[in-house]
Amino acid sequence: MIILDTNILWDVKPDSSTADLLRALKAADIHVAVPWVVLEELAAHRALPYGAAYAKAASALDDLRRHVPWGGVPSLEKADTERHRKHWRHTYRQLVEVIEPSSDVLRTALFRESNVLAPCKRVGGQKGDKTGSRDAAIWLTAVEYARDHKDEQVCFVSMNTKDFGDGTEYPEPMKSDLAGIEGRFRHLTSLDDVVERFAKPADVDPDFLPALLAREETIELLTDALSEHLPTFAPKNEGGWLNGRLAYTRLGDDEGEGEAPPSLGWFDPPSLTFDGASNVTAHSIGGQDWYLATARLFASGLMMLNGPDLAPAANALDVRVLVTQDGTGARPSVLRCNPPRVLTAEEAARIPNTWINWRQELDARFPSNSLARSAAAVTSLLSAPGTHAAAISTLVMLANAWMNRKRSE
């Protein structure tokens, strides 16, 4: 078990390389955790600046309101710092486990602050304020975990050498805290020490990862893992809110190519295509080789637009992946994924599906009937977006799709 102090995660962003390392260790079944006190400190570290920024914004609007005699100055919604804390608690829980302290830990931490026992201290001399109960709670949570899990090695990681020391020598009562568990309790002072201890550099095979990520079975695994980034059409999400706009690039040869009117999601789950890997590193953890890389994937299919209208479309997903390789084979895991983005012109040219292929697919999926033929006399199935004909043809197509699905059921 690796137990992290607050200062290790203080400036870590969810899309940083440090966060990637934590996800990689977690995916390799190396447990990484923080004491509950650390989680609350991290959430407060994010929520307090939000509250200060809100107060400044509210003050600025009040000042502006005094200078605008005709009104119309917008108002802010009520500050919601608890929602902010909940968001960051959830974010950090995606990176690490959380160890709840016992009541004995919390009582002892407060006792040590009251009596200025290490790691607690006074600030400002003999008559200064007593501080350090949170440090004591963090330290005692790590010690308690080590005592309760006699079959585990515990690494406590903190850059706070001023209060916790560097692991070579401890003041009392911290020294006594470790009595009997010295051989299983390691004190590290940086994440570099963690990498050196748990992840050894390995040689990079330049052909291994691209070949693996291009396999059909790998694409299927990635599709499942990325499902939240590939939303199919739904008027509302599970929370009851309207779905947000999904970035995409239209495909085809009409005048509307490249335009991006509001979208409602994919009509069907899109196809994923691997388009290359970058920032590839290789390490060995616990006798297993693992690769970290940023994979570029193209999602392509039929996009449901407002109107209603359908259009062949694609977007790109930049995905940070971890691939573990051992005697049982290679296993890819998604560490994080940036929101889908529009394609560059160069990327759009590499999409394997052409406009003609989409027309053929539509003809195969929605065979014409008398109603469809009547609509086809007015316009093709995919007319210029925004026209009445496009709306009629799309409604016909949706009706056909609904009837075909009902027959298959």
SEMAR-186154 format. One record per residue (C-alpha): x, y, z. Coordinates in Angstrom, 3 decimals, always signed. Layout:
REM SEMAR-186154
<r u="X" v="Y" w="Z"/>
...
This chain:
REM SEMAR-186154
<r u="+0.000" v="+0.000" w="+0.000"/>
<r u="+1.264" v="+3.466" w="-0.940"/>
<r u="-0.182" v="+6.191" w="+1.307"/>
<r u="+0.210" v="+9.776" w="+0.090"/>
<r u="+0.380" v="+12.994" w="+2.098"/>
<r u="-1.466" v="+16.111" w="+0.945"/>
<r u="+1.619" v="+17.814" w="-0.468"/>
<r u="+2.143" v="+15.006" w="-2.990"/>
<r u="-1.209" v="+15.767" w="-4.654"/>
<r u="-1.423" v="+19.503" w="-3.911"/>
<r u="-0.912" v="+20.703" w="-7.485"/>
<r u="-1.783" v="+17.503" w="-9.353"/>
<r u="-4.261" v="+18.039" w="-12.181"/>
<r u="-6.478" v="+15.194" w="-13.421"/>
<r u="-4.820" v="+15.283" w="-16.862"/>
<r u="-1.221" v="+15.467" w="-15.584"/>
<r u="+1.528" v="+12.871" w="-15.907"/>
<r u="+1.449" v="+12.422" w="-12.124"/>
<r u="-2.215" v="+11.505" w="-12.307"/>
<r u="-1.357" v="+9.086" w="-15.124"/>
<r u="+1.229" v="+7.423" w="-12.882"/>
<r u="-1.317" v="+6.980" w="-10.089"/>
<r u="-3.800" v="+5.469" w="-12.517"/>
<r u="-1.095" v="+3.190" w="-13.882"/>
<r u="-0.162" v="+1.927" w="-10.418"/>
<r u="-3.841" v="+1.381" w="-9.640"/>
<r u="-4.368" v="-0.516" w="-12.896"/>
<r u="-1.338" v="-2.681" w="-12.036"/>
<r u="-3.011" v="-3.653" w="-8.715"/>
<r u="-0.605" v="-1.581" w="-6.633"/>
<r u="-2.825" v="+0.115" w="-4.075"/>
<r u="-2.444" v="+3.877" w="-3.691"/>
<r u="-4.437" v="+5.668" w="-1.013"/>
<r u="-4.777" v="+8.876" w="+0.988"/>
<r u="-6.027" v="+9.302" w="+4.550"/>
<r u="-9.478" v="+10.872" w="+4.770"/>
<r u="-7.910" v="+14.057" w="+6.174"/>
<r u="-5.834" v="+14.402" w="+3.004"/>
<r u="-8.932" v="+14.094" w="+0.820"/>
<r u="-10.665" v="+16.864" w="+2.770"/>
<r u="-7.596" v="+19.101" w="+2.606"/>
<r u="-7.414" v="+18.632" w="-1.158"/>
<r u="-11.129" v="+19.402" w="-1.588"/>
<r u="-10.769" v="+22.520" w="+0.579"/>
<r u="-7.716" v="+23.574" w="-1.432"/>
<r u="-9.958" v="+23.695" w="-4.518"/>
<r u="-13.135" v="+25.047" w="-2.884"/>
<r u="-11.640" v="+27.995" w="-1.003"/>
<r u="-10.264" v="+29.778" w="-4.105"/>
<r u="-13.632" v="+29.218" w="-5.759"/>
<r u="-15.354" v="+30.950" w="-2.839"/>
<r u="-12.890" v="+33.845" w="-2.973"/>
<r u="-13.334" v="+34.217" w="-6.748"/>
<r u="-17.119" v="+34.152" w="-6.326"/>
<r u="-16.954" v="+36.907" w="-3.709"/>
<r u="-14.830" v="+39.065" w="-6.030"/>
<r u="-17.221" v="+38.491" w="-8.937"/>
<r u="-20.261" v="+39.318" w="-6.804"/>
<r u="-18.569" v="+42.478" w="-5.516"/>
<r u="-17.657" v="+43.551" w="-9.059"/>
<r u="-21.240" v="+43.058" w="-10.244"/>
<r u="-22.570" v="+45.052" w="-7.283"/>
<r u="-20.171" v="+47.863" w="-8.137"/>
<r u="-21.205" v="+47.716" w="-11.800"/>
<r u="-24.870" v="+47.782" w="-10.814"/>
<r u="-24.343" v="+51.120" w="-9.046"/>
<r u="-23.069" v="+52.635" w="-12.315"/>
<r u="-25.813" v="+51.287" w="-14.623"/>
<r u="-29.014" v="+53.322" w="-14.072"/>
<r u="-31.124" v="+51.309" w="-16.533"/>
<r u="-30.476" v="+47.917" w="-14.910"/>
<r u="-29.854" v="+44.708" w="-16.780"/>
<r u="-26.688" v="+43.752" w="-14.923"/>
<r u="-26.689" v="+39.952" w="-14.553"/>
<r u="-26.879" v="+38.259" w="-11.171"/>
<r u="-24.863" v="+35.296" w="-9.967"/>
<r u="-26.421" v="+32.111" w="-8.730"/>
<r u="-25.838" v="+31.357" w="-5.071"/>
<r u="-22.304" v="+30.152" w="-4.339"/>
<r u="-22.221" v="+26.360" w="-3.912"/>
<r u="-18.939" v="+25.458" w="-2.232"/>
<r u="-20.247" v="+22.074" w="-1.107"/>
<r u="-20.928" v="+21.113" w="-4.710"/>
<r u="-17.365" v="+22.202" w="-5.480"/>
<r u="-15.989" v="+20.005" w="-2.694"/>
<r u="-18.075" v="+17.036" w="-3.828"/>
<r u="-16.743" v="+17.428" w="-7.366"/>
<r u="-13.108" v="+17.337" w="-6.232"/>
<r u="-13.666" v="+14.508" w="-3.760"/>
<r u="-15.053" v="+12.466" w="-6.639"/>
<r u="-12.169" v="+13.495" w="-8.911"/>
<r u="-9.495" v="+12.445" w="-6.413"/>
<r u="-11.296" v="+9.189" w="-5.617"/>
<r u="-10.799" v="+8.244" w="-9.275"/>
<r u="-7.033" v="+8.416" w="-8.641"/>
<r u="-6.637" v="+6.976" w="-5.148"/>
<r u="-8.382" v="+4.986" w="-2.461"/>
<r u="-9.389" v="+6.699" w="+0.794"/>
<r u="-8.505" v="+5.351" w="+4.245"/>
<r u="-10.960" v="+6.309" w="+6.961"/>
<r u="-9.360" v="+7.086" w="+10.340"/>
<r u="-10.565" v="+5.388" w="+13.494"/>
<r u="-11.916" v="+7.410" w="+16.409"/>
<r u="-8.707" v="+6.560" w="+18.314"/>
<r u="-6.642" v="+8.193" w="+15.558"/>
<r u="-8.689" v="+11.403" w="+15.686"/>
<r u="-8.631" v="+11.575" w="+19.495"/>
<r u="-4.883" v="+10.959" w="+19.610"/>
<r u="-4.270" v="+13.601" w="+16.941"/>
<r u="-6.135" v="+16.235" w="+18.965"/>
<r u="-4.364" v="+15.128" w="+22.156"/>
<r u="-0.966" v="+15.528" w="+20.495"/>
<r u="-1.787" v="+19.021" w="+19.276"/>
<r u="-3.019" v="+20.028" w="+22.721"/>
<r u="+0.242" v="+18.770" w="+24.257"/>
<r u="+2.506" v="+19.797" w="+21.342"/>
<r u="+3.681" v="+16.240" w="+20.646"/>
<r u="+5.297" v="+15.416" w="+17.279"/>
<r u="+4.389" v="+15.910" w="+14.549"/>
<r u="+2.443" v="+18.776" w="+16.188"/>
<r u="+4.207" v="+21.997" w="+17.171"/>
<r u="+3.832" v="+25.614" w="+18.240"/>
<r u="+3.964" v="+28.467" w="+15.772"/>
<r u="+5.665" v="+31.586" w="+17.120"/>
<r u="+7.561" v="+30.357" w="+20.181"/>
<r u="+6.465" v="+29.071" w="+23.582"/>
<r u="+3.311" v="+31.192" w="+23.631"/>
<r u="+2.467" v="+30.648" w="+19.984"/>
<r u="-0.538" v="+28.841" w="+18.600"/>
<r u="-0.591" v="+25.059" w="+18.688"/>
<r u="-0.984" v="+23.375" w="+15.314"/>
<r u="-0.553" v="+20.043" w="+13.560"/>
<r u="-3.582" v="+17.928" w="+14.461"/>
<r u="-4.217" v="+17.235" w="+10.763"/>
<r u="-0.582" v="+16.203" w="+10.254"/>
<r u="-0.868" v="+13.926" w="+13.265"/>
<r u="-4.101" v="+12.401" w="+11.917"/>
<r u="-2.457" v="+11.736" w="+8.536"/>
<r u="+0.595" v="+10.106" w="+10.146"/>
<r u="-1.445" v="+8.031" w="+12.604"/>
<r u="-3.803" v="+6.865" w="+9.832"/>
<r u="-0.814" v="+5.463" w="+7.917"/>
<r u="+0.589" v="+3.831" w="+11.066"/>
<r u="-2.794" v="+2.345" w="+11.989"/>
<r u="-3.188" v="+0.899" w="+8.487"/>
<r u="+0.229" v="-0.763" w="+8.744"/>
<r u="-0.641" v="-2.291" w="+12.114"/>
<r u="-4.026" v="-3.558" w="+10.898"/>
<r u="-2.594" v="-5.126" w="+7.707"/>
<r u="+0.257" v="-7.294" w="+8.944"/>
<r u="+0.803" v="-8.944" w="+5.548"/>
<r u="+1.374" v="-5.663" w="+3.649"/>
<r u="+4.334" v="-3.406" w="+3.058"/>
<r u="+3.317" v="+0.231" w="+3.584"/>
<r u="+5.027" v="+3.198" w="+1.934"/>
<r u="+4.193" v="+6.590" w="+3.414"/>
<r u="+5.043" v="+9.357" w="+0.922"/>
<r u="+5.412" v="+12.963" w="+2.091"/>
<r u="+7.571" v="+15.924" w="+1.138"/>
<r u="+6.924" v="+17.467" w="+4.556"/>
<r u="+10.335" v="+16.584" w="+5.999"/>
<r u="+10.094" v="+19.475" w="+8.465"/>
<r u="+7.285" v="+17.812" w="+10.445"/>
<r u="+7.543" v="+14.133" w="+9.455"/>
<r u="+11.282" v="+13.860" w="+8.902"/>
<r u="+12.936" v="+12.063" w="+6.004"/>
<r u="+12.487" v="+8.525" w="+7.296"/>
<r u="+15.938" v="+8.133" w="+8.837"/>
<r u="+15.067" v="+9.246" w="+12.371"/>
<r u="+11.874" v="+10.245" w="+14.218"/>
<r u="+11.220" v="+12.200" w="+17.425"/>
<r u="+9.037" v="+10.737" w="+20.127"/>
<r u="+6.245" v="+9.718" w="+20.146"/>
<r u="+6.526" v="+9.088" w="+16.373"/>
<r u="+9.409" v="+6.688" w="+16.929"/>
<r u="+7.311" v="+4.637" w="+19.344"/>
<r u="+4.424" v="+4.659" w="+16.847"/>
<r u="+6.507" v="+2.449" w="+14.569"/>
<r u="+7.583" v="-0.058" w="+17.210"/>
<r u="+7.215" v="-3.546" w="+15.778"/>
<r u="+6.407" v="-2.434" w="+12.209"/>
<r u="+9.695" v="-0.786" w="+11.242"/>
<r u="+10.431" v="-3.525" w="+8.727"/>
<r u="+7.118" v="-3.054" w="+6.914"/>
<r u="+6.855" v="+0.742" w="+7.036"/>
<r u="+8.832" v="+2.757" w="+4.478"/>
<r u="+8.977" v="+6.541" w="+4.434"/>
<r u="+9.527" v="+8.100" w="+0.989"/>
<r u="+9.801" v="+11.816" w="+0.286"/>
<r u="+8.698" v="+12.128" w="-3.367"/>
<r u="+6.846" v="+10.393" w="-6.161"/>
<r u="+10.209" v="+9.951" w="-7.874"/>
<r u="+11.051" v="+7.587" w="-5.027"/>
<r u="+7.805" v="+5.731" w="-5.742"/>
<r u="+8.664" v="+5.397" w="-9.430"/>
<r u="+12.181" v="+4.229" w="-8.583"/>
<r u="+10.820" v="+1.677" w="-6.127"/>
<r u="+7.846" v="+0.330" w="-8.083"/>
<r u="+8.431" v="+1.153" w="-11.752"/>
<r u="+11.698" v="+0.251" w="-13.432"/>
<r u="+12.417" v="+1.662" w="-16.922"/>
<r u="+12.109" v="-0.883" w="-19.718"/>
<r u="+12.991" v="-0.932" w="-23.405"/>
<r u="+10.297" v="+0.364" w="-25.760"/>
<r u="+9.301" v="-1.897" w="-28.634"/>
<r u="+8.195" v="+0.659" w="-31.289"/>
<r u="+5.998" v="-1.860" w="-33.114"/>
<r u="+4.275" v="-3.551" w="-30.181"/>
<r u="+1.793" v="-0.893" w="-29.075"/>
<r u="+0.547" v="+0.292" w="-32.495"/>
<r u="-0.030" v="-3.305" w="-33.577"/>
<r u="-1.929" v="-4.109" w="-30.386"/>
<r u="-4.131" v="-1.003" w="-30.463"/>
<r u="-5.088" v="-1.596" w="-34.078"/>
<r u="-6.481" v="-5.085" w="-33.356"/>
<r u="-10.210" v="-5.581" w="-33.624"/>
<r u="-10.497" v="-7.096" w="-30.134"/>
<r u="-8.592" v="-4.146" w="-28.640"/>
<r u="-10.886" v="-1.680" w="-30.410"/>
<r u="-13.876" v="-3.495" w="-28.895"/>
<r u="-12.407" v="-3.146" w="-25.397"/>
<r u="-11.669" v="+0.531" w="-25.951"/>
<r u="-15.179" v="+1.126" w="-27.294"/>
<r u="-16.685" v="-0.259" w="-24.081"/>
<r u="-14.308" v="+1.744" w="-21.900"/>
<r u="-15.025" v="+4.969" w="-23.806"/>
<r u="-18.807" v="+4.590" w="-23.963"/>
<r u="-19.438" v="+7.819" w="-22.031"/>
<r u="-17.502" v="+9.727" w="-24.706"/>
<r u="-19.539" v="+8.119" w="-27.512"/>
<r u="-23.106" v="+9.078" w="-26.572"/>
<r u="-25.894" v="+7.885" w="-28.820"/>
<r u="-28.956" v="+10.020" w="-29.417"/>
<r u="-31.074" v="+10.711" w="-26.336"/>
<r u="-33.119" v="+13.872" w="-25.672"/>
<r u="-31.958" v="+13.861" w="-22.047"/>
<r u="-29.235" v="+12.225" w="-20.026"/>
<r u="-29.750" v="+10.167" w="-16.853"/>
<r u="-29.923" v="+13.337" w="-14.762"/>
<r u="-32.834" v="+14.642" w="-16.825"/>
<r u="-30.864" v="+17.451" w="-18.463"/>
<r u="-30.587" v="+18.065" w="-22.177"/>
<r u="-27.486" v="+16.489" w="-23.643"/>
<r u="-24.696" v="+18.913" w="-24.381"/>
<r u="-23.183" v="+19.584" w="-27.778"/>
<r u="-20.847" v="+16.893" w="-29.081"/>
<r u="-17.878" v="+18.154" w="-31.093"/>
<r u="-17.646" v="+16.611" w="-34.540"/>
<r u="-16.699" v="+17.185" w="-38.174"/>
<r u="-19.130" v="+16.502" w="-41.015"/>
<r u="-17.975" v="+14.113" w="-43.689"/>
<r u="-18.954" v="+14.181" w="-47.320"/>
<r u="-18.790" v="+16.329" w="-50.432"/>
<r u="-21.729" v="+18.717" w="-49.998"/>
<r u="-21.517" v="+22.419" w="-49.321"/>
<r u="-22.175" v="+21.750" w="-45.639"/>
<r u="-18.944" v="+19.789" w="-45.202"/>
<r u="-17.041" v="+20.920" w="-42.155"/>
<r u="-19.959" v="+22.808" w="-40.593"/>
<r u="-20.973" v="+21.818" w="-37.070"/>
<r u="-24.590" v="+22.619" w="-36.199"/>
<r u="-25.745" v="+21.440" w="-32.750"/>
<r u="-25.679" v="+17.672" w="-32.332"/>
<r u="-27.750" v="+15.264" w="-30.250"/>
<r u="-25.258" v="+12.427" w="-30.306"/>
<r u="-24.528" v="+9.449" w="-32.507"/>
<r u="-27.510" v="+7.772" w="-34.196"/>
<r u="-25.896" v="+4.393" w="-33.489"/>
<r u="-22.687" v="+3.583" w="-31.581"/>
<r u="-19.917" v="+4.859" w="-33.864"/>
<r u="-16.977" v="+2.885" w="-35.206"/>
<r u="-13.551" v="+3.460" w="-33.662"/>
<r u="-10.364" v="+3.506" w="-35.717"/>
<r u="-6.834" v="+3.650" w="-34.292"/>
<r u="-4.759" v="+6.410" w="-35.890"/>
<r u="-1.457" v="+6.320" w="-34.043"/>
<r u="+0.266" v="+6.593" w="-30.674"/>
<r u="+2.544" v="+9.207" w="-29.138"/>
<r u="+4.370" v="+9.839" w="-25.851"/>
<r u="+5.108" v="+6.137" w="-25.467"/>
<r u="+7.035" v="+4.988" w="-22.377"/>
<r u="+7.739" v="+1.509" w="-21.047"/>
<r u="+8.226" v="+0.433" w="-17.442"/>
<r u="+8.270" v="-2.719" w="-15.393"/>
<r u="+6.091" v="-2.989" w="-12.288"/>
<r u="+6.073" v="-6.096" w="-10.126"/>
<r u="+7.664" v="-8.203" w="-12.845"/>
<r u="+5.183" v="-7.021" w="-15.467"/>
<r u="+5.957" v="-4.800" w="-18.434"/>
<r u="+3.564" v="-1.943" w="-19.081"/>
<r u="+3.344" v="+0.793" w="-21.644"/>
<r u="+1.929" v="+4.270" w="-21.285"/>
<r u="+0.913" v="+6.094" w="-24.445"/>
<r u="-1.479" v="+8.639" w="-25.872"/>
<r u="-3.573" v="+6.907" w="-28.528"/>
<r u="-5.465" v="+8.869" w="-31.158"/>
<r u="-8.772" v="+7.294" w="-32.103"/>
<r u="-11.319" v="+8.358" w="-34.700"/>
<r u="-15.024" v="+7.820" w="-33.992"/>
<r u="-17.153" v="+7.844" w="-37.137"/>
<r u="-20.767" v="+7.157" w="-37.957"/>
<r u="-24.112" v="+8.873" w="-38.362"/>
<r u="-24.541" v="+11.965" w="-36.186"/>
<r u="-28.012" v="+13.015" w="-35.065"/>
<r u="-28.392" v="+16.783" w="-35.502"/>
<r u="-31.069" v="+19.229" w="-34.489"/>
<r u="-33.578" v="+19.741" w="-37.227"/>
<r u="-33.956" v="+16.737" w="-37.308"/>
<r u="-31.150" v="+15.727" w="-39.651"/>
<r u="-28.617" v="+12.961" w="-40.004"/>
<r u="-25.091" v="+13.453" w="-41.270"/>
<r u="-22.011" v="+11.262" w="-41.656"/>
<r u="-19.570" v="+12.640" w="-39.108"/>
<r u="-16.420" v="+11.904" w="-37.155"/>
<r u="-14.490" v="+13.218" w="-34.189"/>
<r u="-11.173" v="+12.459" w="-32.562"/>
<r u="-10.446" v="+11.174" w="-29.083"/>
<r u="-7.028" v="+11.525" w="-27.491"/>
<r u="-6.854" v="+8.666" w="-25.006"/>
<r u="-4.186" v="+7.956" w="-22.412"/>
<r u="-3.855" v="+4.179" w="-22.269"/>
<r u="-1.981" v="+1.737" w="-20.094"/>
<r u="-1.088" v="-1.631" w="-21.591"/>
<r u="+0.125" v="-4.313" w="-19.216"/>
<r u="+1.996" v="-7.257" w="-20.698"/>
<r u="+2.879" v="-10.465" w="-18.883"/>
<r u="+2.693" v="-14.208" w="-19.443"/>
<r u="-1.082" v="-14.083" w="-19.963"/>
<r u="-0.840" v="-11.560" w="-22.796"/>
<r u="-1.444" v="-7.843" w="-23.241"/>
<r u="-4.272" v="-6.035" w="-21.472"/>
<r u="-5.145" v="-2.426" w="-22.389"/>
<r u="-6.753" v="-0.039" w="-19.899"/>
<r u="-8.041" v="+3.502" w="-20.418"/>
<r u="-6.510" v="+5.905" w="-17.904"/>
<r u="-8.230" v="+9.060" w="-19.127"/>
<r u="-9.753" v="+10.554" w="-22.242"/>
<r u="-9.990" v="+14.160" w="-23.345"/>
<r u="-13.414" v="+15.320" w="-24.600"/>
<r u="-14.061" v="+14.470" w="-28.271"/>
<r u="-12.740" v="+17.142" w="-30.638"/>
<r u="-13.209" v="+18.117" w="-34.268"/>
<r u="-10.819" v="+16.735" w="-36.860"/>
<r u="-8.062" v="+18.612" w="-38.577"/>
<r u="-8.188" v="+18.616" w="-42.383"/>
<r u="-5.355" v="+16.099" w="-42.453"/>
<r u="-7.159" v="+13.793" w="-40.014"/>
<r u="-10.431" v="+14.027" w="-41.928"/>
<r u="-8.624" v="+12.797" w="-45.022"/>
<r u="-7.621" v="+9.624" w="-43.147"/>
<r u="-11.149" v="+8.610" w="-42.112"/>
<r u="-11.648" v="+5.196" w="-43.729"/>
<r u="-15.339" v="+5.704" w="-44.596"/>
<r u="-16.270" v="+7.810" w="-47.627"/>
<r u="-19.467" v="+9.648" w="-48.461"/>
<r u="-20.376" v="+6.950" w="-50.966"/>
<r u="-19.931" v="+4.249" w="-48.329"/>
<r u="-22.323" v="+6.068" w="-46.036"/>
<r u="-24.963" v="+6.251" w="-48.767"/>
<r u="-24.560" v="+2.515" w="-49.397"/>
<r u="-24.863" v="+1.785" w="-45.691"/>
<r u="-28.035" v="+3.868" w="-45.443"/>
<r u="-29.542" v="+2.063" w="-48.419"/>
<r u="-28.761" v="-1.271" w="-46.771"/>
<r u="-30.082" v="-0.300" w="-43.355"/>
<r u="-33.206" v="+1.515" w="-44.488"/>
<r u="-34.639" v="-0.353" w="-47.523"/>
<r u="-37.063" v="+1.762" w="-49.470"/>
<r u="-40.816" v="+1.287" w="-49.221"/>
<r u="-43.630" v="+3.204" w="-50.792"/>
<r u="-43.384" v="+6.014" w="-48.273"/>
<r u="-39.617" v="+6.266" w="-48.635"/>
<r u="-39.883" v="+6.269" w="-52.448"/>
<r u="-42.356" v="+9.137" w="-52.237"/>
<r u="-39.927" v="+11.089" w="-50.095"/>
<r u="-37.062" v="+10.180" w="-52.428"/>
<r u="-38.948" v="+11.786" w="-55.289"/>
<r u="-38.581" v="+15.082" w="-53.477"/>
<r u="-35.051" v="+14.743" w="-52.164"/>
<r u="-32.304" v="+12.226" w="-51.525"/>
<r u="-32.158" v="+10.542" w="-48.141"/>
<r u="-29.444" v="+12.904" w="-46.999"/>
<r u="-30.382" v="+16.314" w="-48.324"/>
<r u="-28.777" v="+19.612" w="-47.574"/>
<r u="-29.083" v="+20.171" w="-43.811"/>
<r u="-31.670" v="+22.622" w="-42.600"/>
<r u="-34.166" v="+22.192" w="-45.481"/>
<r u="-37.744" v="+20.980" w="-45.108"/>
<r u="-36.936" v="+18.099" w="-47.427"/>
<r u="-34.128" v="+17.024" w="-45.139"/>
<r u="-36.480" v="+17.036" w="-42.179"/>
<r u="-39.091" v="+14.966" w="-44.031"/>
<r u="-36.568" v="+12.425" w="-45.296"/>
<r u="-34.999" v="+12.045" w="-41.876"/>
<r u="-38.383" v="+11.517" w="-40.236"/>
<r u="-39.163" v="+8.845" w="-42.818"/>
<r u="-35.845" v="+7.191" w="-42.132"/>
<r u="-36.416" v="+7.232" w="-38.364"/>
<r u="-39.882" v="+5.750" w="-38.846"/>
<r u="-38.436" v="+2.972" w="-40.983"/>
<r u="-35.723" v="+2.310" w="-38.406"/>
<r u="-38.310" v="+2.121" w="-35.628"/>
<r u="-40.490" v="-0.308" w="-37.602"/>
<r u="-37.494" v="-2.495" w="-38.503"/>
<r u="-36.418" v="-2.685" w="-34.887"/>
<r u="-39.945" v="-3.568" w="-33.767"/>
<r u="-40.036" v="-6.381" w="-36.358"/>
<r u="-36.683" v="-7.721" w="-35.145"/>
<r u="-37.956" v="-7.699" w="-31.539"/>
